[in-house]
């Protein structure tokens, strides 16, 4: 499993845990981090 795949799976797991805990702030922070990471990959950083 590549590092990118592992990071994506870890992020999704954290998002699901925040949703299950009904933690809106946690969900928003992890979502923002995920969007930032996706942006870096698209930009080639």
SESE-396159 format. One record per atom (N, C-alpha, C): atom name; y, z, x; residue number from 1; residue in one letter. Coordinates in nm, 2 decimals. Layout:
<rs>
<r atom="CA" v="Y" w="Z" u="X" seq="NUM" type="A"/>
...
</rs>
This chain:
<rs>
<r atom="N" v="-0.12" w="0.00" u="0.08" seq="1" type="X"/>
<r atom="CA" v="0.00" w="0.00" u="0.00" seq="1" type="X"/>
<r atom="C" v="0.12" w="0.00" u="0.09" seq="1" type="X"/>
<r atom="N" v="0.22" w="-0.09" u="0.06" seq="2" type="X"/>
<r atom="CA" v="0.34" w="-0.10" u="0.14" seq="2" type="X"/>
<r atom="C" v="0.43" w="0.02" u="0.12" seq="2" type="X"/>
<r atom="N" v="0.52" w="0.04" u="0.21" seq="3" type="X"/>
<r atom="CA" v="0.62" w="0.15" u="0.19" seq="3" type="X"/>
<r atom="C" v="0.71" w="0.12" u="0.07" seq="3" type="X"/>
<r atom="N" v="0.75" w="0.00" u="0.05" seq="4" type="X"/>
<r atom="CA" v="0.83" w="-0.04" u="-0.07" seq="4" type="X"/>
<r atom="C" v="0.76" w="0.00" u="-0.20" seq="4" type="X"/>
<r atom="N" v="0.63" w="-0.03" u="-0.21" seq="5" type="X"/>
<r atom="CA" v="0.55" w="0.00" u="-0.33" seq="5" type="X"/>
<r atom="C" v="0.54" w="0.15" u="-0.35" seq="5" type="X"/>
<r atom="N" v="0.52" w="0.22" u="-0.24" seq="6" type="X"/>
<r atom="CA" v="0.50" w="0.36" u="-0.25" seq="6" type="X"/>
<r atom="C" v="0.64" w="0.43" u="-0.30" seq="6" type="X"/>
<r atom="N" v="0.75" w="0.38" u="-0.24" seq="7" type="X"/>
<r atom="CA" v="0.88" w="0.43" u="-0.28" seq="7" type="X"/>
<r atom="C" v="0.90" w="0.40" u="-0.43" seq="7" type="X"/>
<r atom="N" v="0.87" w="0.29" u="-0.48" seq="8" type="X"/>
<r atom="CA" v="0.89" w="0.25" u="-0.62" seq="8" type="X"/>
<r atom="C" v="0.80" w="0.34" u="-0.71" seq="8" type="X"/>
<r atom="N" v="0.68" w="0.36" u="-0.67" seq="9" type="X"/>
<r atom="CA" v="0.59" w="0.45" u="-0.75" seq="9" type="X"/>
<r atom="C" v="0.64" w="0.59" u="-0.75" seq="9" type="X"/>
<r atom="N" v="0.69" w="0.64" u="-0.64" seq="10" type="X"/>
<r atom="CA" v="0.74" w="0.78" u="-0.63" seq="10" type="X"/>
<r atom="C" v="0.87" w="0.79" u="-0.72" seq="10" type="X"/>
<r atom="N" v="0.95" w="0.69" u="-0.72" seq="11" type="X"/>
<r atom="CA" v="1.07" w="0.69" u="-0.80" seq="11" type="X"/>
<r atom="C" v="1.03" w="0.69" u="-0.95" seq="11" type="X"/>
<r atom="N" v="0.94" w="0.61" u="-0.99" seq="12" type="X"/>
<r atom="CA" v="0.90" w="0.61" u="-1.13" seq="12" type="X"/>
<r atom="C" v="0.84" w="0.74" u="-1.17" seq="12" type="X"/>
<r atom="N" v="0.76" w="0.80" u="-1.08" seq="13" type="X"/>
<r atom="CA" v="0.70" w="0.93" u="-1.11" seq="13" type="X"/>
<r atom="C" v="0.81" w="1.04" u="-1.14" seq="13" type="X"/>
<r atom="N" v="0.91" w="1.04" u="-1.05" seq="14" type="X"/>
<r atom="CA" v="1.02" w="1.13" u="-1.07" seq="14" type="X"/>
<r atom="C" v="1.10" w="1.11" u="-1.20" seq="14" type="X"/>
<r atom="N" v="1.12" w="0.98" u="-1.23" seq="15" type="X"/>
<r atom="CA" v="1.19" w="0.95" u="-1.36" seq="15" type="X"/>
<r atom="C" v="1.10" w="1.00" u="-1.48" seq="15" type="X"/>
<r atom="N" v="0.97" w="0.97" u="-1.48" seq="16" type="X"/>
<r atom="CA" v="0.89" w="1.02" u="-1.58" seq="16" type="X"/>
<r atom="C" v="0.89" w="1.17" u="-1.60" seq="16" type="X"/>
<r atom="N" v="0.89" w="1.24" u="-1.48" seq="17" type="X"/>
<r atom="CA" v="0.89" w="1.39" u="-1.49" seq="17" type="X"/>
<r atom="C" v="1.02" w="1.44" u="-1.55" seq="17" type="X"/>
<r atom="N" v="1.13" w="1.37" u="-1.52" seq="18" type="X"/>
<r atom="CA" v="1.26" w="1.41" u="-1.57" seq="18" type="X"/>
<r atom="C" v="1.27" w="1.39" u="-1.72" seq="18" type="X"/>
<r atom="N" v="1.21" w="1.27" u="-1.76" seq="19" type="X"/>
<r atom="CA" v="1.20" w="1.24" u="-1.91" seq="19" type="X"/>
<r atom="C" v="1.12" w="1.34" u="-1.98" seq="19" type="X"/>
<r atom="N" v="1.00" w="1.38" u="-1.93" seq="20" type="X"/>
<r atom="CA" v="0.91" w="1.47" u="-1.99" seq="20" type="X"/>
<r atom="C" v="0.98" w="1.61" u="-2.00" seq="20" type="X"/>
<r atom="N" v="1.06" w="1.65" u="-1.90" seq="21" type="X"/>
<r atom="CA" v="1.12" w="1.78" u="-1.90" seq="21" type="X"/>
<r atom="C" v="1.25" w="1.77" u="-1.99" seq="21" type="X"/>
<r atom="N" v="1.28" w="1.66" u="-2.04" seq="22" type="X"/>
<r atom="CA" v="1.40" w="1.64" u="-2.12" seq="22" type="X"/>
<r atom="C" v="1.53" w="1.68" u="-2.04" seq="22" type="X"/>
<r atom="N" v="1.53" w="1.63" u="-1.91" seq="23" type="X"/>
<r atom="CA" v="1.63" w="1.66" u="-1.82" seq="23" type="X"/>
<r atom="C" v="1.72" w="1.54" u="-1.80" seq="23" type="X"/>
<r atom="N" v="1.82" w="1.53" u="-1.89" seq="24" type="X"/>
<r atom="CA" v="1.91" w="1.41" u="-1.89" seq="24" type="X"/>
<r atom="C" v="1.98" w="1.39" u="-1.75" seq="24" type="X"/>
<r atom="N" v="2.03" w="1.50" u="-1.69" seq="25" type="X"/>
<r atom="CA" v="2.10" w="1.49" u="-1.57" seq="25" type="X"/>
<r atom="C" v="2.00" w="1.45" u="-1.45" seq="25" type="X"/>
<r atom="N" v="1.88" w="1.50" u="-1.45" seq="26" type="X"/>
<r atom="CA" v="1.78" w="1.46" u="-1.35" seq="26" type="X"/>
<r atom="C" v="1.75" w="1.31" u="-1.37" seq="26" type="X"/>
<r atom="N" v="1.73" w="1.27" u="-1.49" seq="27" type="X"/>
<r atom="CA" v="1.70" w="1.13" u="-1.52" seq="27" type="X"/>
<r atom="C" v="1.81" w="1.04" u="-1.47" seq="27" type="X"/>
<r atom="N" v="1.93" w="1.07" u="-1.50" seq="28" type="X"/>
<r atom="CA" v="2.04" w="0.99" u="-1.46" seq="28" type="X"/>
<r atom="C" v="2.06" w="0.98" u="-1.31" seq="28" type="X"/>
<r atom="N" v="2.03" w="1.09" u="-1.24" seq="29" type="X"/>
<r atom="CA" v="2.05" w="1.09" u="-1.10" seq="29" type="X"/>
<r atom="C" v="1.94" w="1.00" u="-1.03" seq="29" type="X"/>
<r atom="N" v="1.82" w="1.02" u="-1.08" seq="30" type="X"/>
<r atom="CA" v="1.71" w="0.93" u="-1.03" seq="30" type="X"/>
<r atom="C" v="1.72" w="0.79" u="-1.06" seq="30" type="X"/>
<r atom="N" v="1.77" w="0.76" u="-1.18" seq="31" type="X"/>
<r atom="CA" v="1.80" w="0.62" u="-1.22" seq="31" type="X"/>
<r atom="C" v="1.90" w="0.56" u="-1.14" seq="31" type="X"/>
<r atom="N" v="2.01" w="0.63" u="-1.11" seq="32" type="X"/>
<r atom="CA" v="2.12" w="0.58" u="-1.02" seq="32" type="X"/>
<r atom="C" v="2.06" w="0.55" u="-0.88" seq="32" type="X"/>
<r atom="N" v="1.98" w="0.64" u="-0.83" seq="33" type="X"/>
<r atom="CA" v="1.92" w="0.62" u="-0.70" seq="33" type="X"/>
<r atom="C" v="1.83" w="0.49" u="-0.70" seq="33" type="X"/>
<r atom="N" v="1.75" w="0.48" u="-0.81" seq="34" type="X"/>
<r atom="CA" v="1.67" w="0.36" u="-0.82" seq="34" type="X"/>
<r atom="C" v="1.75" w="0.23" u="-0.82" seq="34" type="X"/>
<r atom="N" v="1.85" w="0.23" u="-0.89" seq="35" type="X"/>
<r atom="CA" v="1.94" w="0.11" u="-0.90" seq="35" type="X"/>
<r atom="C" v="2.00" w="0.08" u="-0.76" seq="35" type="X"/>
<r atom="N" v="2.04" w="0.19" u="-0.69" seq="36" type="X"/>
<r atom="CA" v="2.09" w="0.17" u="-0.56" seq="36" type="X"/>
<r atom="C" v="1.99" w="0.11" u="-0.47" seq="36" type="X"/>
<r atom="N" v="1.87" w="0.16" u="-0.47" seq="37" type="X"/>
<r atom="CA" v="1.76" w="0.10" u="-0.39" seq="37" type="X"/>
<r atom="C" v="1.73" w="-0.04" u="-0.42" seq="37" type="X"/>
<r atom="N" v="1.73" w="-0.08" u="-0.55" seq="38" type="X"/>
<r atom="CA" v="1.70" w="-0.21" u="-0.59" seq="38" type="X"/>
<r atom="C" v="1.81" w="-0.30" u="-0.54" seq="38" type="X"/>
<r atom="N" v="1.94" w="-0.26" u="-0.54" seq="39" type="X"/>
<r atom="CA" v="2.05" w="-0.33" u="-0.49" seq="39" type="X"/>
<r atom="C" v="2.04" w="-0.36" u="-0.35" seq="39" type="X"/>
<r atom="N" v="1.99" w="-0.26" u="-0.27" seq="40" type="X"/>
<r atom="CA" v="1.97" w="-0.28" u="-0.13" seq="40" type="X"/>
<r atom="C" v="1.87" w="-0.39" u="-0.10" seq="40" type="X"/>
<r atom="N" v="1.76" w="-0.39" u="-0.18" seq="41" type="X"/>
<r atom="CA" v="1.66" w="-0.48" u="-0.15" seq="41" type="X"/>
<r atom="C" v="1.71" w="-0.62" u="-0.19" seq="41" type="X"/>
<r atom="N" v="1.78" w="-0.64" u="-0.29" seq="42" type="X"/>
<r atom="CA" v="1.83" w="-0.77" u="-0.33" seq="42" type="X"/>
<r atom="C" v="1.93" w="-0.82" u="-0.23" seq="42" type="X"/>
<r atom="N" v="2.01" w="-0.73" u="-0.18" seq="43" type="X"/>
<r atom="CA" v="2.11" w="-0.76" u="-0.08" seq="43" type="X"/>
<r atom="C" v="2.05" w="-0.79" u="0.06" seq="43" type="X"/>
<r atom="N" v="1.93" w="-0.74" u="0.08" seq="44" type="X"/>
<r atom="CA" v="1.86" w="-0.76" u="0.21" seq="44" type="X"/>
<r atom="C" v="1.90" w="-0.65" u="0.31" seq="44" type="X"/>
<r atom="N" v="1.94" w="-0.53" u="0.27" seq="45" type="X"/>
<r atom="CA" v="1.98" w="-0.43" u="0.36" seq="45" type="X"/>
<r atom="C" v="1.86" w="-0.35" u="0.41" seq="45" type="X"/>
</rs>
